[in-house]
Amino acid sequence: MLPDKLTDRSYPTADPGPPALRLASTGTLTYGLSVGEVLGVSTLTGARLIGGRSGLDRIVQRLNVMEVPDILAWVKPHELLLTTGYPLRNTPQALDDLVADLDARGLAALAVKLGRYLDGLPQRMIEQADRLGFPLILLPSDVGFDDILNQVLTDILNRQAAVLARTEEVHRALVQIVLSGGGLQEVVDEVAALLEVAVVAMDGERRMLAGSGPDEQLRAMLSWDGPAGTVQAGDHLMVPVLAGGFDHGRIVAHSPGGGLRETDVVGILERAATVVALLITKQQAVAAVESKYRADFLRDVLVGRAGDDDRVIAHCAGFGWDLDRPMAVLVAELDGRIGGEPDGRGRGGRGGEPGGEAPARSRGTDERMVQERLAGAWTTVVRRHDRHGAVASFAHEVVAIVGAPGAPGAAGGSGAQPAPDLSVLVKEAAAVFAEPHGPRRTFSTGISRTVTSPAELPEAYEQAVKAVRVGRQMHGDGARAHFDQLGVYRLLSLVSDPAELHVFVRETLGELADDDEPEAMDLRRTLQVLLETNLNVAETARRLHFHYNTLRYRIGKLERMLGPFTEDAHLRLNLTLALHVLRMRGI
């Protein structure tokens, strides 16, 4: 039995578990005292720290008494473990590794009373405590465990009550700021004043949303990369801003002199993070509505139903867009969409709508997030190069209207930006869009001709759509194509009825139009190379790695199937066009 009287205890108890274990707290407390503060209570006036001095800032949230040798199964993090050594009196060698085992389980400290069952502690035990920063305390022989339990638990509960009262008061003050119409800056200013430290709220990309404090401290917080919810070097504390299951950023406090380990600082920052999350969510909701309104109007512009030029120019000026200048339309589409192929939207005429009439399909949350990231990348790059350019995200694409190369960046004004280099825009958007981790996604871009009025934008939009889709067919994923550089593909893409093109292919190529027959595809490849080399048999044989006589045999077979194309120039032209149409399949 324990030599210290533990009857008539006034400290709260939880489920005691097995008889040998007596918990001295009601469970996990949100706040506690540091080991250094515990040593300052009156009942421990004669206590002596003999090891682990660097761990005096460990937090004590509960107390426990060691009565059995297998105590490790019952200890919990942040406990101050009290013992007389009675359970280990016959196995002193177990003391050598006890400190390491307790430290691994997150205990705050070990307090031992010597003289009755243990005469001293092994030197190895003290050395381990110093190495691990695990406080090892010698208790006075005349102090009872019940006195320690009562006083320390009372102090912990008092500290908890005081901290909760202060954080609740702070929370009410911050909520009042929001209800009074205040924003992020007012909230950050209030927190900085309450804590007397510098505070910054930042988004997920470490961009400052609001800050209060000296500039050098704000810069230090923006560049600090410590994990959320931890303190580094005693001068930074970062708390995540979470809402609706999403991480919206961080709120960081900075004090060059340290002191941020105080639990009330953590509580206030956590309450501030909740209010900041509320404000950010509100801003995002407003931004989403505004973005949809802008996108809807731009959609009307691109299909020609937004009104006359003067009305469109005036309305877009309210969004910060300048459409009264030479412009080009860029369309960016994600490659590798769900379903394996670009979506067939059938935009043959000018009546097609941006992002409209797509086949019903489940895009999934991940696909929507990638689409949003693509829109964000284009918005960032266009703002950087053309502050009066327009960007909108539709269901399946991102559309940008920017100043045409060589044209002034804005109508009038001496500070107008020059029109951006469109190829530079595309490259920078790809760089911003690139995901450093996870699967790599690409997008293809189509660029229209230059137009000079809003009335011409619907045609320019259709050109960009044709360019992005033809470019992907010609060059693969990640293609960048200008409508004027499509050559014969541009003429073919202007045919409004795709069915007519398919009929032409079938009538011209016959059996060779079938993709299900390997032999037909092989002969079609031979025909294509022959036409590309202007019927140079030797060069064709070299490219296809055929014997000269084998190629002669194949040419004869192709002429029996298609007609005398080696002698008929018009037939060769038809065959060439049919092969081009096949390369544009899906348009």
VOGU-3710 file (C-alpha; in Angstrom, 3 decimals, decimal comma):
1> mlpdkltdrs> 0,000/0,000/0,000  1,034/3,599/-0,401  2,553/5,248/2,653  0,805/8,560/1,968  -2,735/9,109/3,126  -5,098/9,290/0,131  -8,428/9,068/1,923  -11,020/11,867/2,007  -9,692/13,251/-1,289  -11,426/16,383/-2,591
11> yptadpgppa> -9,933/16,297/-6,109  -12,268/15,128/-8,910  -11,897/11,570/-10,118  -12,779/9,754/-13,303  -13,321/6,073/-13,885  -10,479/4,674/-11,811  -9,857/1,726/-14,095  -8,085/-1,115/-12,354  -7,677/-0,744/-8,585  -3,963/0,013/-8,887
21> lrlastgtlt> -4,586/3,154/-10,976  -6,207/6,277/-9,529  -6,698/9,127/-11,949  -6,498/12,580/-10,433  -8,329/14,509/-13,150  -11,620/14,405/-14,973  -10,038/13,765/-18,350  -8,240/15,808/-20,957  -8,250/19,493/-20,021  -7,948/22,052/-22,724
31> yglsvgevlg> -5,417/24,085/-20,743  -2,873/23,360/-18,029  0,177/24,567/-16,146  3,761/24,261/-17,218  6,032/22,041/-15,119  7,857/25,196/-14,001  4,583/26,676/-12,721  3,722/23,425/-10,923  7,036/23,578/-9,070  6,039/27,021/-7,836
41> vstltgarli> 2,991/25,870/-5,825  3,352/26,002/-2,067  3,167/22,253/-1,473  6,254/21,754/-3,648  8,359/24,452/-2,051  10,982/21,908/-1,049  10,937/19,982/-4,341  14,186/19,776/-6,312  14,680/19,415/-10,082  17,518/16,939/-10,706
51> ggrsgldriv> 17,172/16,406/-14,489  15,434/17,551/-17,685  15,588/21,298/-17,024  14,961/22,067/-20,720  11,487/20,529/-20,387  10,128/22,903/-17,746  7,691/24,334/-20,298  5,934/20,983/-20,752  2,224/21,295/-19,991  0,627/19,444/-17,058
61> qrlnvmevpd> -3,086/18,763/-17,574  -3,624/15,883/-15,140  -1,901/13,974/-12,329  -1,474/10,249/-11,747  -0,014/8,051/-9,017  2,216/5,090/-9,828  1,346/2,030/-7,743  2,107/-0,865/-10,108  5,222/-1,826/-12,107  3,254/-1,965/-15,415
71> ilawvkphel> 2,197/1,690/-15,210  2,932/2,329/-18,921  -0,387/0,787/-19,944  -2,299/3,393/-17,947  -0,469/6,697/-18,318  -1,741/9,494/-20,599  -0,099/12,486/-22,287  0,492/15,652/-20,241  0,437/13,806/-16,916  2,580/14,550/-13,881
81> llttgyplrn> 3,336/11,099/-12,494  3,888/10,826/-8,720  5,623/7,802/-7,134  7,483/6,608/-4,049  9,263/3,938/-6,039  7,333/1,273/-4,131  6,330/-0,691/-7,265  9,981/-0,814/-8,391  11,646/-1,448/-5,046  12,574/-5,017/-5,921
91> tpqalddlva> 13,525/-4,317/-9,571  15,696/-1,178/-9,517  17,093/-1,990/-12,970  13,681/-1,063/-14,462  14,325/2,572/-13,504  17,040/2,866/-16,146  14,578/2,952/-19,062  11,553/4,376/-17,258  12,240/7,985/-18,296  12,509/7,102/-21,994
101> dldarglaal> 9,303/5,044/-21,865  7,348/7,813/-20,131  8,688/10,478/-22,507  7,634/8,358/-25,503  4,075/8,408/-24,161  4,008/12,199/-23,858  4,103/12,558/-20,076  4,944/15,951/-18,659  7,227/14,952/-15,752  8,034/12,330/-13,105
111> avklgryldg> 8,108/13,256/-9,395  9,737/10,757/-6,996  9,785/10,633/-3,195  12,971/8,953/-1,905  13,931/7,463/1,429  11,281/4,859/2,120  11,518/2,454/-0,814  14,318/3,946/-2,926  17,497/5,454/-1,604  18,421/7,167/-4,868
121> lpqrmieqad> 17,920/7,288/-8,637  20,384/5,728/-11,097  22,735/8,155/-12,836  21,659/6,761/-16,197  18,083/7,753/-15,412  19,139/11,360/-14,721  21,245/11,469/-17,887  18,287/10,270/-19,940  16,097/12,978/-18,412  18,629/15,661/-19,383
131> rlgfplillp> 18,974/14,298/-22,903  15,214/14,085/-23,513  14,277/17,286/-21,680  12,020/15,241/-19,391  11,733/16,900/-15,947  12,756/14,600/-13,095  11,702/15,934/-9,685  12,621/14,884/-6,126  9,714/15,465/-3,741  10,079/16,486/-0,067
141> sdvgfddiln> 9,572/13,543/2,266  6,988/15,371/4,361  4,507/16,283/1,596  1,488/14,096/0,951  0,360/13,174/-2,539  -3,192/14,298/-1,767  -1,918/17,828/-1,004  -0,115/17,961/-4,337  -3,124/16,621/-6,189  -5,533/19,075/-4,625
151> qvltdilnrq> -3,430/22,187/-5,107  -2,181/21,482/-8,626  -5,608/20,449/-9,928  -7,171/23,536/-8,353  -4,620/25,748/-10,088  -5,216/23,986/-13,399  -8,963/24,439/-13,146  -8,581/28,072/-12,118  -6,272/28,680/-15,061  -8,702/26,974/-17,383
161> aavlarteev> -11,633/29,040/-16,098  -9,710/32,306/-16,436  -8,536/31,488/-19,957  -11,998/30,419/-21,082  -13,513/33,591/-19,640  -10,984/35,761/-21,473  -11,313/33,920/-24,774  -15,099/34,134/-24,540  -14,830/37,883/-23,972  -12,495/38,182/-26,943
171> hralvqivls> -14,846/36,099/-29,067  -17,758/38,418/-28,273  -15,624/41,444/-29,148  -14,597/39,939/-32,495  -18,144/38,909/-33,368  -19,311/42,434/-32,553  -16,761/43,787/-35,028  -18,240/41,558/-37,737  -21,825/42,460/-36,837  -20,899/46,142/-37,012
181> ggglqevvde> -19,669/45,733/-40,569  -15,975/45,366/-39,811  -13,710/43,228/-41,958  -10,536/41,203/-41,716  -8,341/44,201/-41,007  -10,431/45,289/-38,014  -10,405/41,755/-36,586  -6,636/41,433/-36,981  -6,111/44,873/-35,409  -8,214/43,868/-32,396
191> vaallevavv> -6,343/40,587/-31,883  -2,978/42,333/-32,197  -4,039/44,916/-29,603  -5,317/42,271/-27,171  -2,192/40,111/-27,404  0,236/43,004/-27,847  1,934/41,145/-30,704  2,018/41,391/-34,494  -0,708/39,391/-36,246  -1,287/38,502/-39,893
201> amdgerrmla> -4,059/36,619/-41,695  -2,997/34,921/-44,924  -4,610/32,702/-47,541  -3,483/29,240/-48,590  -0,919/30,706/-50,991  0,696/32,736/-48,163  -0,667/35,994/-49,511  -1,458/38,498/-46,769  -5,167/39,202/-46,382  -4,739/41,569/-43,413
211> gsgpdeqlra> -1,899/42,427/-41,047  -1,191/44,494/-37,974  2,304/45,251/-36,744  5,707/46,468/-37,940  6,502/45,686/-41,576  9,564/43,589/-40,721  7,501/41,387/-38,420  4,770/40,981/-41,031  7,385/39,874/-43,564  8,797/37,413/-41,030
221> mlswdgpagt> 5,367/35,869/-40,518  4,646/35,582/-44,245  7,932/33,751/-44,825  7,692/31,493/-41,756  6,911/27,915/-42,778  6,307/26,291/-39,403  3,445/23,782/-39,090  0,051/25,039/-37,983  -0,737/24,965/-34,278  2,867/24,840/-33,109
231> vqagdhlmvp> 5,370/27,338/-31,753  8,848/27,607/-33,161  11,612/29,311/-31,183  8,947/30,754/-28,904  8,200/33,670/-31,241  5,722/32,337/-33,839  2,326/30,719/-33,432  0,244/29,646/-36,410  -3,395/28,511/-36,293  -5,284/27,162/-39,363
241> vlaggfdhgr> -8,382/28,920/-40,667  -10,890/26,159/-41,403  -14,499/26,360/-42,591  -16,793/23,889/-44,294  -14,083/21,251/-44,421  -11,743/23,528/-46,391  -8,456/25,097/-45,354  -8,758/28,819/-46,093  -5,355/29,878/-44,831  -3,562/30,732/-41,596
251> ivahspgggl> -3,528/33,336/-38,845  -0,096/33,920/-37,376  1,082/35,792/-34,273  4,669/36,954/-33,891  6,534/38,225/-30,850  10,305/38,678/-31,186  10,655/38,358/-27,435  8,840/35,014/-27,248  6,046/34,426/-24,766  3,636/32,857/-27,241
261> retdvvgile> 3,410/29,606/-25,346  0,805/31,087/-22,997  -2,417/29,125/-23,377  -4,593/32,238/-23,516  -2,719/33,309/-26,649  -3,610/29,996/-28,291  -7,258/30,340/-27,245  -7,574/33,874/-28,569  -5,964/32,943/-31,879  -8,299/29,971/-32,234
271> raatvvalli> -11,327/32,218/-31,657  -9,903/34,752/-34,094  -9,389/31,981/-36,673  -13,086/31,102/-36,374  -14,128/34,703/-37,025  -11,620/35,039/-39,883  -13,046/31,851/-41,437  -16,503/33,417/-41,245  -15,318/36,566/-43,008  -13,399/34,656/-45,680
281> tkqqavaave> -16,397/32,429/-46,367  -18,570/35,521/-46,675  -16,107/37,153/-49,070  -15,925/33,986/-51,163  -19,715/33,799/-51,366  -19,915/37,419/-52,539  -17,043/36,868/-54,982  -18,745/33,747/-56,357  -21,948/35,673/-57,047  -20,038/38,521/-58,688
291> skyradflrd> -17,966/36,078/-60,713  -21,077/34,301/-61,959  -22,645/37,634/-62,905  -19,531/38,642/-64,871  -19,340/35,222/-66,516  -23,024/35,330/-67,499  -22,593/38,740/-69,105  -19,443/37,679/-70,946  -21,327/34,616/-72,195  -23,982/36,941/-73,614
301> vlvgragddd> -21,246/39,004/-75,291  -19,694/35,918/-76,870  -22,998/34,758/-78,365  -23,980/38,235/-79,547  -26,979/38,900/-77,329  -25,558/41,519/-74,935  -26,705/44,522/-76,945  -24,975/47,062/-79,162  -21,294/47,922/-78,885  -21,763/51,064/-76,812
311> rviahcagfg> -23,824/49,223/-74,207  -21,354/46,329/-74,022  -18,348/48,657/-73,716  -19,990/50,700/-70,959  -21,171/47,649/-69,030  -17,773/45,926/-69,223  -16,040/49,096/-68,063  -17,875/48,611/-64,757  -16,079/45,243/-64,413  -12,723/46,818/-65,240
321> wdldrpmavl> -12,707/45,303/-68,743  -11,786/47,330/-71,825  -13,458/46,013/-74,993  -13,017/49,234/-76,977  -9,696/48,274/-78,572  -8,164/45,597/-80,823  -8,689/42,279/-79,023  -8,052/38,559/-79,306  -10,030/35,733/-77,699  -8,212/32,828/-76,051
331> vaeldgrigg> -9,965/29,590/-75,077  -8,271/27,116/-72,721  -9,644/23,582/-72,304  -8,404/20,883/-69,948  -6,900/17,848/-71,663  -7,852/14,306/-70,741  -11,426/14,965/-69,644  -13,554/12,348/-67,941  -14,708/9,956/-70,637  -11,351/9,939/-72,427
341> epdgrgrggr> -12,150/12,441/-75,202  -12,747/16,159/-75,457  -16,434/16,792/-75,008  -18,319/17,057/-78,264  -20,141/20,310/-77,912  -20,986/20,700/-81,569  -20,114/24,366/-82,000  -20,488/24,483/-85,726  -22,526/27,708/-85,814  -22,429/31,052/-84,085
351> ggepggeapa> -25,449/30,093/-82,035  -23,324/27,841/-79,789  -22,857/29,061/-76,230  -19,677/29,041/-74,173  -19,568/25,897/-72,087  -23,127/24,993/-73,100  -24,888/21,923/-74,381  -22,236/19,509/-73,092  -23,325/15,872/-72,797  -24,466/15,061/-69,273
361> rsrgtdermv> -21,570/13,454/-67,382  -20,287/13,339/-63,857  -17,217/15,540/-63,647  -16,588/14,881/-59,951  -15,193/17,114/-57,263  -11,577/16,679/-58,381  -12,383/17,733/-61,939  -14,179/20,848/-60,716  -11,226/21,756/-58,519  -8,849/21,401/-61,474
371> qerlagawtt> -11,139/23,592/-63,581  -11,147/26,232/-60,830  -7,360/26,060/-60,629  -7,135/26,580/-64,384  -9,395/29,634/-64,111  -7,288/30,978/-61,256  -4,088/30,549/-63,259  -5,482/32,465/-66,238  -6,893/35,203/-64,014  -3,508/35,673/-62,353
381> vvrrhdrhga> -1,597/35,855/-65,632  -4,068/38,157/-67,412  -4,084/40,564/-64,460  -0,303/40,602/-64,590  -0,060/41,448/-68,288  -3,351/43,178/-69,144  -5,223/44,691/-66,211  -8,173/45,521/-68,493  -8,472/42,005/-69,903  -11,553/39,850/-69,234
391> vasfahevva> -11,409/36,279/-67,878  -14,346/33,962/-67,176  -14,660/30,288/-66,357  -17,446/28,318/-68,005  -18,433/24,688/-67,511  -15,714/23,204/-69,716  -13,328/26,010/-70,578  -11,739/29,283/-69,553  -12,146/32,255/-71,897  -9,887/35,311/-71,885
401> ivgapgapga> -10,291/38,503/-73,948  -7,057/40,505/-74,057  -5,508/43,306/-76,058  -4,198/42,139/-79,418  -0,410/42,213/-79,966  0,886/45,604/-81,001  -2,259/47,392/-79,798  -2,465/49,742/-76,804  -3,363/48,018/-73,582  -6,333/50,306/-72,886
411> aggsgaqpap> -8,275/52,901/-74,764  -6,920/56,328/-73,914  -4,767/57,153/-70,915  -1,040/57,639/-70,882  -0,413/54,778/-68,460  -1,912/52,062/-70,662  -0,158/48,697/-70,715  1,065/47,433/-74,072  -0,882/44,471/-75,396  0,602/41,214/-74,123
421> dlsvlvkeaa> 2,453/38,646/-76,196  -0,162/35,907/-76,434  2,379/33,085/-76,526  3,899/34,426/-73,305  0,439/34,452/-71,709  -0,075/30,797/-72,547  3,349/29,736/-71,256  2,934/31,631/-67,994  -0,571/30,258/-67,467  0,790/26,736/-67,917
431> avfaephgpr> 3,532/27,452/-65,371  1,074/28,861/-62,813  -1,374/26,002/-63,413  1,261/23,282/-62,980  0,702/21,251/-59,805  3,985/20,520/-57,993  2,526/17,356/-56,463  0,076/14,778/-57,713  -0,885/13,857/-61,291  0,154/16,347/-63,961
441> rtfstgisrt> -2,682/17,982/-65,897  -2,362/20,000/-69,079  -4,618/22,247/-71,112  -4,793/23,217/-74,768  -5,285/26,779/-75,956  -6,859/28,274/-79,058  -6,295/31,877/-80,185  -8,588/33,867/-82,481  -7,840/36,525/-85,055  -7,699/40,129/-83,913
451> vtspaelpea> -11,055/41,916/-83,758  -11,789/45,576/-83,117  -15,323/45,680/-81,699  -17,559/43,686/-79,330  -19,807/42,769/-82,264  -16,959/40,696/-83,709  -16,288/38,795/-80,491  -18,763/35,923/-81,169  -16,942/35,092/-84,392  -13,570/35,413/-82,659
461> yeqavkavrv> -14,775/33,094/-79,910  -15,785/30,443/-82,447  -12,372/30,783/-84,079  -10,627/30,195/-80,752  -12,835/27,159/-80,075  -11,966/25,709/-83,469  -8,291/26,440/-82,908  -8,112/24,718/-79,521  -9,804/21,581/-80,755  -7,998/21,359/-84,089
471> grqmhgdgar> -4,708/22,134/-82,363  -5,209/19,283/-79,904  -5,970/16,884/-82,780  -2,887/17,993/-84,686  -0,353/18,323/-81,862  -1,790/16,423/-78,893  -2,348/17,571/-75,324  -0,937/20,922/-74,298  -1,296/22,328/-77,833  -1,330/26,046/-78,573
481> ahfdqlgvyr> -2,928/26,925/-81,919  -3,760/30,203/-83,636  -6,744/30,161/-85,957  -4,755/31,744/-88,788  -2,124/28,990/-88,562  -4,489/26,051/-89,061  -4,105/26,013/-92,867  -6,434/23,586/-94,588  -7,740/22,463/-91,213  -9,201/25,933/-90,756
491> llslvsdpae> -11,187/25,561/-93,980  -12,392/22,114/-93,030  -13,433/23,308/-89,585  -15,698/25,908/-91,178  -17,947/23,179/-92,603  -21,027/23,533/-90,428  -22,253/19,955/-90,833  -19,777/17,345/-89,515  -21,917/14,572/-90,982  -21,157/15,889/-94,458
501> lhvfvretlg> -17,443/15,553/-93,757  -17,881/11,960/-92,611  -19,805/11,123/-95,767  -17,004/12,639/-97,833  -14,410/10,518/-95,991  -16,411/7,325/-96,466  -17,005/7,986/-100,175  -13,360/8,882/-100,815  -11,482/6,294/-98,726  -13,992/3,465/-98,794
511> eladddepea> -12,731/0,534/-96,719  -9,703/2,532/-95,565  -11,945/4,774/-93,449  -12,607/1,883/-91,050  -10,628/2,042/-87,791  -11,694/-1,452/-86,753  -9,605/-3,276/-89,349  -5,819/-3,317/-88,686  -5,083/-3,988/-92,378  -7,140/-0,952/-93,443
521> mdlrrtlqvl> -5,328/1,276/-90,978  -1,963/-0,047/-92,179  -2,796/0,652/-95,826  -4,095/4,105/-94,887  -0,763/4,872/-93,241  1,018/3,821/-96,447  -1,248/6,081/-98,508  -0,645/9,024/-96,171  3,141/8,771/-96,396  2,968/8,374/-100,172
531> letnlnvaet> 0,975/11,597/-100,468  3,270/13,406/-98,031  6,339/12,466/-100,128  4,600/13,436/-103,421  4,575/9,763/-104,545  8,318/9,330/-103,974  8,419/5,538/-103,724  12,002/5,285/-102,498  11,476/7,861/-99,721  8,177/6,280/-98,706
541> arrlhfhynt> 9,794/2,817/-98,478  12,558/4,278/-96,326  10,138/5,961/-93,931  7,931/2,887/-93,599  10,881/0,454/-93,510  9,448/-1,500/-96,461  11,261/-3,238/-99,280  10,871/-1,357/-102,572  8,953/-4,249/-104,192  6,679/-4,575/-101,133
551> lryrigkler> 5,729/-0,922/-101,462  5,082/-1,361/-105,201  2,705/-4,217/-104,356  0,904/-2,034/-101,783  0,535/0,835/-104,271  -1,118/-1,519/-106,711  -3,517/-2,737/-104,036  -4,375/0,859/-103,023  -5,133/1,816/-106,665  -7,438/-1,186/-107,008
561> mlgpftedah> -9,320/0,041/-103,913  -9,252/3,829/-104,496  -8,605/4,392/-108,193  -5,519/5,537/-110,175  -4,408/8,208/-107,703  -0,799/8,069/-108,963  -2,041/9,545/-112,269  -5,087/11,594/-111,165  -4,141/14,840/-109,342  -7,763/15,589/-108,402
571> lrlnltlalh> -8,122/12,163/-106,786  -4,915/12,750/-104,847  -6,340/16,060/-103,590  -9,547/14,349/-102,465  -7,596/11,607/-100,701  -5,410/14,177/-98,958  -8,440/16,127/-97,737  -10,126/12,935/-96,505  -7,047/12,015/-94,503  -7,007/15,523/-92,991
581> vlrmrgi> -10,638/15,150/-91,959  -9,821/11,874/-90,216  -7,136/13,663/-88,207  -9,813/16,158/-87,158  -12,169/13,453/-85,901  -14,274/14,660/-82,963  -14,559/18,240/-84,267
//
